Amino acid sequence: MNSLLISKVPLPEAPDTEDEAEVRKWKWKVKNVKKENNERHSQRCDIELKLAVRNLLLLERLSYIANAFQEMLHIFIIVHYIVFFGCRLHER
């Protein structure tokens, strides 16, 4: 994941001056930083959701493959059981 999405942008320090223009600039910077942090949080949530869905699909696919293998193994065992005991029945 992009390291820019992980870290939060720190809020700017409040100005030491009482100049209204500087305070206004600082407020705009704070607003933009909060907006950026909210966007990053949204992107992190989106990526986590996509990864969770991908993991569920992988688990579903793996369980399907495992179930298919297990069914084939059961059929294999049954066939060998029939062949083995079928041969024994013909020997009597």
Protein Blocks (a to p, Z undefined) as FASTA:
>chain_A
ZZklmpccddddddfbfbfklmmmmmmmmmmmmmmmmmmmmmmmmmmmmmmmmmmmmmmm
mmmmmmmmmmmmmmmmmmmmmmmmmmmmmmZZ
